[in-house]
Each structure stands twice: as C-alpha cells, then as structure tokens.
Amino acid sequence: MKILVFNCGSSSIKFKLFQMPEEMVLAEGALERVGNDDASATLKTPHGTIETKQAIADYPHGFAIIKNLLLDPNNGALTSLSEVSACGHRVVHGGDSFGGSMPIDDELEQGIEAVFELAPLHNPPNLTGIQQARAMFGDIPQMACFDTAFHQSIPEIAFRYALPEELYNDHKIRRYGFHGMSHQFVARQAARMLGKHKYSVNLITCHLGNGSSIAAIKDGHSIDTSMGLTPLEGLVMGTRSGDLDPGIIFYLHRKGYDTNSLDTLLNKKSGLLGISGSSNDVRDLELKADAGDDKAALALDIFAYRIKKYIGAYMAVLNRVDAIVFTGGIGENGVAMRSRVLADMDQQGIIIDDTRNVVHTGEPGEIQAATSRIKVMVIPTNEELAIARDTYAMTEKQPNKLPTL
Ligand code: ADP
C-alpha cells in the first residue's frame, strides 16, 4: 500500500511517499518558498530527480505542482493518484485533546483549529495542507500525527507551571512538549535494540537539531520534556534561547523592546547564533572554534552544558536509566558534541567510548564504554516513517475505509 506523508510549514511543503508495510521510500519531494516568485519544487524518485524554479502562489497552487511531480511520466512515482491509499500529516500542536495520532474528519480539523493560538506559525499551514490533501485525494483515510501527542502522558507535577490556576484553566498554559514523533520513534527503536519491551524501558532521549528538546521516558511513556507551552523553552537551540529568567523579558521591555522584537530576539537571534555572533550551525562553529574563535567555542560549551544539566535532572526524576539516546542532526552526527555533553559523568555511571562514538556517526548503535553502567545510543530519527507507520496502523484498523483497487 502507498502512503503519502506531508509536513506542511508556512512556506514549505515536504512530502514522502512510502510503500507500506515494507517501509520503502518511493519518492521524496519539497516545495520551498511557497508564496514567492522564486519558489522551487523538487522530487526525487529511483527514476531520477526533477528540480524546478517557479512562482508558487499559494497552497492550492503548491498541491497542483505536487500532483504533477508525482504523476510525471519520466521521473514521477505514480501513474494515478488513486494508487495512494492513505495520507499522514505532521501537525505541530494538538493541545491537550490528542494523546495519539488521529484519523482526520471535519471534527478533527476543528480540533486543530481550536489550538491555532498555541501554534500560530505552524497549525494554520498544517491544517491548510490537510484540507488540500483531502480535496486532492478524495475519500481516502488521512491521519493527523501530533508533535505534542507523545508528551500527553506527562503528569501534572511536570506539565503545570507555578502560575495561578486560572491561567491553566482559562488559557491552557501548561507544558505540552514537541518533537513527540521523534522521541517516540527513537524510544521504540531503542527498546528494540536493547531487546526490551517498549513499555519497560527508561530512557533520556536527546533530539538535537536546529530545534532541540530532551525527554524523560519511563516505562516507554514520556514523563517530562524540556519544551513547554511553545518550542522556545529548554535547551539552547540554533537560534532560540531556551530557558532564561522571565525577568529578562520585563527588563528588556522596560528598555524599549516590544512584543515582536522580543519574539524575534528569543526565537531567531539567540541560541548558538546569538552567543557566537556568527552561526547557528554546529559544524561551522566547530570549525571556527578549532581556528581559535572563542565565541564559537563558548556557544558550543553553553549548548552542551544545558543538555548535561537536563540529563542530570532527568536521571534524578527517572531513578533508573537504561540508556541515553542521541538523535537529530547534531545528536546523530555530532561526535564532538556527544563527548562534550557526557564528559565527566563517570561517577554517575556514564562513560563514552571514543572509538565507538566515531564509528556511530549517523549510524545506529551503542557508544558507551564497557565499564559504563548506563548505555549511550545513537539512533537516527525518522519522523516521516513514524507518521507512515501510524497511518498504516490506522488503515489496518479501518479496512472498510480503504479504496477498492
Ligand atoms: P532540523 O531541526 O532543522 O531538522 P537537523 O536535525 O537537520 O535540523 O540538525 C541540524 C543541525 O545538525 C545543524 O546544527 C548541523 O550543524 C548539525 N549537524 C549536521 N551534521 C553534523 C555533524 N557532522 N557534526 C555536527 N553537527 C552536525
């Protein structure tokens, strides 16, 4: 069965076509700079690559282009849209209504709209993508997979902020957490690699990319995570500050920063970019630090220090930790960063093996030393595959909704 997975952002639409349950990628494409004259569209299939530069006015136009790409007689992946049996959609915010992936209907669309305020940049394009796909593919099953859903198991002690209760009741202010599809994917994969049942592992999963978050996983369920009401809280990120004293915001406000400039400062100009003054990319910063750039070195040290602090906190919360898992662009490939994060933790039972660390660059495996009490794992994430799996599982449960081909 062919399952098409969409990840729709404010100016980009990414999509991947899977053959399930074989989990084979049949096509992979992206539209960038949607809404602009200099947009681009690409599709890669085993037959070849299509790359075009063209104006893409809006989402309906974008979806018409996706249809043409997929049906391209030379390098496309389909001869008819009816070959697609189901679609899966990444949805950033599910509020506190969705504790798992959900089949899409009109009511579910309203549920996504109901939390627009909590993710104003993400949920509206996610929903537009869903509507376009429903219009394009007709009555096939479509699944919404939420970044927040895996973290709905977090208990109140960890999801409530120390704020007056009415802010929680009236404004839904609480920790939601994000990157849930990734944390869940690597947690399940880790359980498999450790030869344990998925509900009997205790893990600390570190998703380190441009956006970064860390989760404490007890018996296979998320019980705490570093991102909060929004993806700004927690770890230092490429351009986001992560945790800071909220007093800084009042202080800057009194100095003349308005809401928009504070938003831009904390989301776009802080993190690795802000500290280094030069780049949000760990690879660049490592080169600069090696060449003697002190600010780049400091940015990397602060980034690693914050992760180490969270690992310590989550070790205390979990009591027993089977493994620390690294994923995301930095977690998977950042050999030096993994060493930096876990340096000097031998008294807590964590010792990395330098050779294994290098061997598992982008490759799944264990990188702890033989004497390490806690395992350390590298597991490449695959959020699209996680969505395809959930979507496939739904079609198994609802076979009567499948088109008769
Ligand atoms: P996104 O959150 O946008 O999906 P990624 O998960 O792709 O981001 O991660 C991007 C980050 O991964 C960048 O900071 C990049 O420097 C880092 N990265 C990629 N390869 C390496 C590497 N070999 N060593 C260190 N960092 C790397």
Boltz pocket constraint, residues with backbone or C-beta under 6 A from the ligand:
constraints:
  - pocket:
      binder: B
      contacts: [[A, 208], [A, 209], [A, 210], [A, 211], [A, 238], [A, 280], [A, 281], [A, 282], [A, 283], [A, 284], [A, 328], [A, 329], [A, 330], [A, 333], [A, 334], [A, 335]]
      max_distance: 6.0
